[in-house]
Amino acid sequence: MPRTEMSDAAKTLRPFGRLRLRWVVALAALLLVSPAVYSYTTTMLQPSSLPLGVRSVEWLRTHHGNWLVDQVEHVYYNWKTPKKGGPQLKTLPALGLAAPATAVAHAKPWPPRIRPVFAHPLPREGVWTPTGPPIDGRPPVLITTFRTELDYPRIVAYVAWFDHTRTALAFYPGRYEPPKAPVRGPMSIPHDQRWRLLSTFNSGFIYADGHNGSSIGGRTYEPLTAGLATLVGYRNGRVDIVSWKGGPTAGPQFAFARQSLPLIVDNGRLNPALNDSSQWGYTLGNAVRVWRTGVGIDRRGNLIYAAADFQTVITLARILQRAGAVRAMQFDINPEWPTLITYRHYHGLIPTEIVPNSQQPPTRYLVPDDRDFFAVYRRLPGPISVPFK
């Protein structure tokens, strides 16, 4: 029989060979994707305070997909960046309580009004407003809003000021951040402390995005790194923002320490390295305009929190500088994370979102949260202790 001819048996077996090859390829593909499918599924089934979409993006970031998320975010946020100019705002968001006229007229104990960027400020632009009843005759928490840039007349910054003589700051781990926390505590505001709760706000970049260390009560939660900006709370109740020069754990004089990248304001001046985009955001760097948050310390030792959309790290630094910060650091960025909540006490705890965020509820931090955060309390006599065990 000529070699070019094929037997009936061979013709019958050839389709089976092709079919087997397809099964081998399909099985190999399944084996390749199975670990990823298992990891994603088990992660999504774990308890979380985040929506599914945000958790999916976070999972992709931590499983070798950060480059893809980064590229998509760059395209998306550059597309969403507002164009320069446009119509002026006519009003600013109404926040806080109406301050008595006498308090405004005799505002010496308060921080000065934030100097407006625009020649014709809107009503109460940059004017500090209390969020609750006074303590010892003065408000412990003040908030305000102001427009940030002449080129972008519709961008608004949200700013809070905390009187260090009437408030105490506490730092809490979240469910997954810091990742190696030796003690997690309640991952929310402890129930026995809610009676004196005044405000809460988000923390800084996660540890994986900058090796930002943290320490609570003399314990290492993540090793502190020399040279990074660090929000510290002392046992005597004082708070400060410093460029860390100590070891991996904060000493016994500290109640807590939380780092997040280098200082963006120092000695009242912007850090000259702010143009180096590699330092100011593991995913987005400096140049992309997104929601950004930060904290600063004024010359009297009071803490300032600021958040605004469509910011670079440079414009965020200018916001904190204008608000009175002599030292400041960037906290978390992107629209999922900015959170500033104040609380009133009337037949229970009434939370109010100051910074608008459709992805986070006003009850954030009253239930376990995935990320670490800060709480501002009415100050009690005596040294500051660890707020959980």
C-alpha positions as CSV (number, residue, x, y, z in Angstrom):
1,M,0.0,0.0,0.0
2,P,1.5,3.4,-0.9
3,R,2.7,5.6,2.0
4,T,0.4,8.4,0.9
5,E,-2.6,6.3,1.7
6,M,-4.0,6.2,5.2
7,S,-5.6,3.2,6.7
8,D,-9.2,3.4,7.9
9,A,-7.9,2.8,11.5
10,A,-5.6,5.8,11.3
11,K,-8.3,8.0,9.9
12,T,-10.5,7.0,12.8
13,L,-7.8,7.7,15.4
14,R,-6.8,11.2,14.1
15,P,-9.8,13.0,15.5
16,F,-9.3,11.4,18.8
17,G,-5.7,12.7,18.8
18,R,-6.8,16.2,18.1
19,L,-9.5,16.0,20.8
20,R,-6.9,14.8,23.3
21,L,-4.6,17.7,22.5
22,R,-7.5,20.1,23.1
23,W,-8.1,18.5,26.5
24,V,-4.5,18.8,27.4
25,V,-4.4,22.5,26.4
26,A,-7.7,23.1,28.3
27,L,-6.4,21.3,31.4
28,A,-3.1,23.2,31.3
29,A,-5.0,26.5,31.1
30,L,-7.2,25.5,34.0
31,L,-4.2,24.6,36.1
32,L,-2.7,28.0,35.4
33,V,-5.7,30.0,36.3
34,S,-6.9,27.8,39.2
35,P,-4.7,29.4,41.9
36,A,-5.8,32.9,40.8
37,V,-9.5,31.9,40.8
38,Y,-9.1,30.3,44.3
39,S,-7.2,33.3,45.7
40,Y,-9.8,35.8,44.3
41,T,-12.7,33.7,45.5
42,T,-11.4,33.2,49.0
43,T,-10.4,36.9,49.3
44,M,-13.9,38.0,48.2
45,L,-15.5,35.7,50.8
46,Q,-13.5,37.2,53.7
47,P,-15.2,39.9,55.8
48,S,-14.7,43.4,54.4
49,S,-15.9,46.9,54.7
50,L,-15.3,47.6,51.0
51,P,-17.6,47.2,48.0
52,L,-16.9,44.3,45.7
53,G,-15.5,46.5,42.9
54,V,-13.0,48.2,45.2
55,R,-11.9,44.9,46.7
56,S,-11.5,43.4,43.3
57,V,-9.2,46.2,42.3
58,E,-7.2,45.9,45.5
59,W,-6.9,42.2,44.9
60,L,-5.5,42.8,41.4
61,R,-3.0,45.3,42.7
62,T,-1.6,42.8,45.2
63,H,-1.5,39.9,42.7
64,H,0.9,41.3,40.0
65,G,-1.7,43.4,38.3
66,N,-0.7,46.8,39.7
67,W,0.8,47.8,36.4
68,L,-2.6,47.3,34.7
69,V,-4.5,49.2,37.4
70,D,-2.0,51.9,37.3
71,Q,-2.3,52.4,33.5
72,V,-6.1,52.3,33.6
73,E,-6.2,54.9,36.5
74,H,-3.8,57.2,34.7
75,V,-6.0,57.2,31.6
76,Y,-9.2,57.5,33.6
77,Y,-8.1,60.3,35.9
78,N,-6.4,62.3,33.1
79,W,-9.7,62.0,31.2
80,K,-11.7,63.2,34.3
81,T,-9.4,66.1,35.1
82,P,-11.4,69.3,34.9
83,K,-10.5,71.9,32.3
84,K,-9.2,75.2,33.4
85,G,-11.6,78.1,33.8
86,G,-15.3,77.6,33.6
87,P,-18.1,79.1,35.7
88,Q,-17.6,80.2,39.2
89,L,-19.2,78.6,42.2
90,K,-22.0,80.6,43.8
91,T,-22.1,78.9,47.1
92,L,-19.9,76.5,49.2
93,P,-21.1,73.3,50.9
94,A,-22.9,74.1,54.2
95,L,-21.0,72.4,57.0
96,G,-21.0,72.4,60.8
97,L,-23.1,74.6,63.1
98,A,-23.9,78.3,62.7
99,A,-21.3,80.1,64.8
100,P,-22.6,82.9,67.0
101,A,-21.8,86.3,65.8
102,T,-20.0,87.1,69.0
103,A,-17.8,84.1,68.6
104,V,-16.8,85.2,65.1
105,A,-16.1,88.7,66.3
106,H,-14.0,87.5,69.2
107,A,-12.3,84.6,67.5
108,K,-8.9,85.0,69.1
109,P,-8.8,81.4,70.5
110,W,-9.7,80.1,67.1
111,P,-7.3,79.8,64.1
112,P,-7.4,82.7,61.8
113,R,-9.6,82.6,58.7
114,I,-7.9,80.9,55.8
115,R,-6.8,83.6,53.4
116,P,-9.0,83.2,50.3
117,V,-7.4,82.3,47.0
118,F,-9.9,84.4,45.1
119,A,-10.2,88.2,45.2
120,H,-13.9,87.9,45.9
121,P,-14.5,85.1,48.4
122,L,-17.8,83.4,48.8
123,P,-19.8,83.8,52.0
124,R,-18.0,82.0,54.9
125,E,-15.2,80.8,52.6
126,G,-12.2,79.9,54.8
127,V,-14.2,80.8,58.0
128,W,-14.0,78.2,60.7
129,T,-17.2,76.7,61.9
130,P,-17.8,74.5,65.0
131,T,-19.2,71.0,64.6
132,G,-20.6,70.5,68.1
133,P,-20.9,72.1,71.5
134,P,-18.0,73.8,73.1
135,I,-15.7,72.3,75.7
136,D,-14.5,74.6,78.5
137,G,-16.1,77.5,76.6
138,R,-14.4,76.9,73.2
139,P,-15.1,74.5,70.3
140,P,-12.7,71.5,70.1
141,V,-13.2,70.8,66.3
142,L,-13.6,73.4,63.6
143,I,-14.2,72.9,59.9
144,T,-14.2,75.0,56.8
145,T,-14.1,74.9,53.0
146,F,-12.4,77.1,50.4
147,R,-11.7,77.1,46.7
148,T,-8.1,76.1,46.0
149,E,-6.9,77.4,42.6
150,L,-7.7,80.3,40.4
151,D,-7.4,78.1,37.3
152,Y,-10.0,75.7,38.7
153,P,-12.7,77.8,40.3
154,R,-15.0,74.8,41.1
155,I,-12.5,72.7,43.2
156,V,-13.2,72.8,46.9
157,A,-11.0,71.8,49.8
158,Y,-12.5,70.4,53.1
159,V,-10.4,71.2,56.1
160,A,-10.7,70.4,59.8
161,W,-8.8,71.8,62.8
162,F,-8.5,70.0,66.1
163,D,-7.7,71.9,69.3
164,H,-4.9,69.9,71.0
165,T,-5.8,71.3,74.4
166,R,-9.3,69.9,74.3
167,T,-8.9,66.8,72.1
168,A,-7.1,63.5,72.2
169,L,-6.0,61.6,69.1
170,A,-6.1,57.8,68.9
171,F,-4.8,55.5,66.2
172,Y,-6.6,52.2,65.4
173,P,-5.6,49.2,63.2
174,G,-8.0,48.0,60.6
175,R,-8.9,44.4,59.6
176,Y,-6.1,44.0,57.1
177,E,-3.9,47.1,57.6
178,P,-1.3,47.3,59.0
179,P,-0.8,43.8,57.6
180,K,1.4,42.4,60.5
181,A,-0.5,44.1,63.4
182,P,0.3,42.0,66.6
183,V,-3.1,43.2,68.1
184,R,-6.0,44.4,66.0
185,G,-8.4,45.5,68.7
186,P,-12.0,46.3,67.7
187,M,-11.0,47.6,64.2
188,S,-13.6,50.3,64.9
189,I,-14.4,52.9,67.6
190,P,-14.6,51.0,70.9
191,H,-18.1,51.1,72.4
192,D,-16.9,52.3,75.7
193,Q,-15.2,55.4,74.1
194,R,-18.1,56.5,71.8
195,W,-19.5,58.8,74.5
196,R,-16.6,61.2,73.9
197,L,-16.1,60.7,70.2
198,L,-15.8,64.0,68.2
199,S,-14.4,63.0,64.7
200,T,-12.7,60.3,62.7
201,F,-10.5,60.4,59.5
202,N,-8.6,58.1,57.2
203,S,-5.0,57.1,57.6
204,G,-2.1,57.0,55.2
205,F,-0.8,54.8,52.4
206,I,-0.9,51.0,53.1
207,Y,2.4,49.4,54.1
208,A,2.9,47.7,50.7
209,D,2.8,51.0,48.9
210,G,5.7,52.7,50.7
211,H,6.9,50.7,53.7
212,N,5.1,53.2,55.9
213,G,5.7,52.0,59.4
214,S,3.5,52.2,62.5
215,S,3.7,51.6,66.2
216,I,1.1,51.6,69.0
217,G,1.9,51.4,72.8
218,G,5.5,50.5,72.3
219,R,4.8,47.7,69.9
220,T,5.9,47.5,66.3
221,Y,3.0,47.1,63.9
222,E,5.2,47.7,60.9
223,P,8.8,48.8,61.2
224,L,9.3,52.6,61.2
225,T,11.6,53.9,58.5
226,A,14.0,56.8,59.0
227,G,13.3,59.9,56.9
228,L,9.5,59.3,56.5
229,A,6.9,61.8,57.6
230,T,5.4,60.5,60.8
231,L,2.2,61.5,62.7
232,V,3.1,60.9,66.4
233,G,1.0,61.0,69.5
234,Y,2.8,61.4,72.9
235,R,1.8,59.9,76.2
236,N,1.1,63.4,77.5
237,G,-1.5,64.0,74.7
238,R,0.6,66.2,72.5
239,V,0.6,65.4,68.7
240,D,3.2,66.3,66.1
241,I,4.4,65.6,62.6
242,V,8.1,64.8,62.3
243,S,10.6,63.4,59.9
244,W,11.4,60.1,61.7
245,K,14.9,59.8,63.0
246,G,14.4,56.9,65.5
247,G,14.4,53.1,65.2
248,P,11.8,50.7,63.9
249,T,9.6,51.0,67.0
250,A,8.5,54.2,68.7
251,G,9.8,54.6,72.3
252,P,7.9,54.6,75.5
253,Q,7.1,58.3,75.3
254,F,4.9,57.7,72.3
255,A,1.3,56.5,72.4
256,F,1.5,55.8,68.6
257,A,3.3,56.6,65.4
258,R,2.1,56.4,61.8
259,Q,4.2,57.1,58.7
260,S,3.2,58.0,55.1
261,L,5.9,59.1,52.7
262,P,8.2,62.1,53.3
263,L,7.1,65.4,54.6
264,I,5.4,67.6,52.0
265,V,5.6,70.8,54.1
266,D,8.5,71.5,56.5
267,N,9.2,74.7,58.4
268,G,6.2,76.2,56.6
269,R,7.6,75.6,53.2
270,L,6.8,73.1,50.5
271,N,9.3,70.2,50.2
272,P,11.5,71.1,47.2
273,A,11.4,67.4,46.1
274,L,7.7,67.4,45.4
275,N,8.4,67.4,41.7
276,D,9.9,63.9,42.1
277,S,6.8,61.8,41.2
278,S,8.4,58.5,42.4
279,Q,8.0,59.5,46.0
280,W,4.4,60.6,46.2
281,G,2.2,57.7,45.2
282,Y,3.1,54.1,44.5
283,T,0.4,54.0,41.8
284,L,-0.3,57.5,40.7
285,G,2.7,59.5,41.7
286,N,2.5,63.3,41.8
287,A,1.2,64.5,38.5
288,V,-2.3,62.8,38.3
289,R,-5.1,64.9,39.8
290,V,-7.2,62.8,42.1
291,W,-8.7,62.9,45.6
292,R,-5.9,63.4,48.1
293,T,-5.8,63.8,51.8
294,G,-3.2,65.0,54.3
295,V,-2.6,66.2,57.8
296,G,-0.5,69.0,59.2
297,I,0.4,70.6,62.4
298,D,0.2,74.4,63.0
299,R,2.6,76.5,65.0
300,R,0.6,76.1,68.2
301,G,0.6,72.3,67.9
302,N,-3.0,71.8,66.7
303,L,-3.7,69.1,64.1
304,I,-5.2,70.0,60.6
305,Y,-6.8,67.5,58.2
306,A,-7.4,68.4,54.6
307,A,-9.1,66.6,51.6
308,A,-9.8,67.8,48.1
309,D,-10.5,66.3,44.7
310,F,-8.4,66.9,41.6
311,Q,-5.2,67.5,43.5
312,T,-1.6,66.8,42.9
313,V,0.7,66.4,45.9
314,I,2.0,70.0,45.3
315,T,-1.5,71.5,45.4
316,L,-2.4,69.4,48.5
317,A,0.7,70.8,50.2
318,R,-0.4,74.3,49.3
319,I,-3.8,73.6,50.8
320,L,-2.3,72.5,54.1
321,Q,0.2,75.4,54.0
322,R,-2.6,77.9,53.5
323,A,-4.6,76.4,56.3
324,G,-1.7,77.1,58.7
325,A,0.4,73.9,58.7
326,V,4.1,74.3,59.4
327,R,4.7,70.6,58.8
328,A,2.5,68.3,56.8
329,M,2.3,64.9,55.2
330,Q,0.2,63.2,52.6
331,F,-2.3,60.6,53.6
332,D,-4.3,58.2,51.5
333,I,-5.4,59.2,47.9
334,N,-8.0,58.0,45.3
335,P,-11.8,58.4,45.6
336,E,-12.4,55.3,47.7
337,W,-10.5,56.5,50.8
338,P,-11.1,60.2,51.9
339,T,-13.1,60.1,55.0
340,L,-13.7,62.9,57.5
341,I,-16.7,62.3,59.8
342,T,-17.9,64.4,62.8
343,Y,-20.3,63.2,65.5
344,R,-23.1,64.8,67.5
345,H,-24.5,63.2,70.6
346,Y,-28.3,63.3,70.8
347,H,-30.1,60.2,72.0
348,G,-27.2,58.3,70.5
349,L,-24.3,58.9,68.2
350,I,-25.1,60.9,65.0
351,P,-22.3,60.8,62.4
352,T,-22.0,63.4,59.6
353,E,-19.8,63.0,56.6
354,I,-17.9,66.2,56.0
355,V,-15.9,65.0,53.0
356,P,-18.3,63.7,50.4
357,N,-17.6,60.0,49.5
358,S,-20.3,57.9,47.9
359,Q,-18.2,54.8,48.4
360,Q,-18.0,55.0,52.2
361,P,-21.0,55.3,54.6
362,P,-21.2,57.8,57.6
363,T,-21.0,54.7,59.8
364,R,-17.5,53.9,58.6
365,Y,-15.3,53.3,61.7
366,L,-18.4,52.5,63.9
367,V,-18.2,49.0,62.4
368,P,-15.0,47.1,61.7
369,D,-13.0,48.6,58.8
370,D,-10.4,47.1,56.5
371,R,-7.9,50.0,57.0
372,D,-6.3,51.8,60.0
373,F,-7.7,55.1,60.9
374,F,-7.7,58.0,63.5
375,A,-10.2,59.0,66.1
376,V,-10.5,62.4,67.8
377,Y,-11.9,62.3,71.3
378,R,-12.8,64.8,74.0
379,R,-9.7,64.9,76.1
380,L,-9.6,63.5,79.6
381,P,-7.2,64.3,82.4
382,G,-4.1,62.2,82.7
383,P,-1.7,60.5,80.3
384,I,-2.9,58.9,77.0
385,S,-3.1,55.1,77.1
386,V,-3.5,52.5,74.5
387,P,-7.2,52.7,73.4
388,F,-7.6,49.0,73.0
389,K,-6.1,45.7,74.2
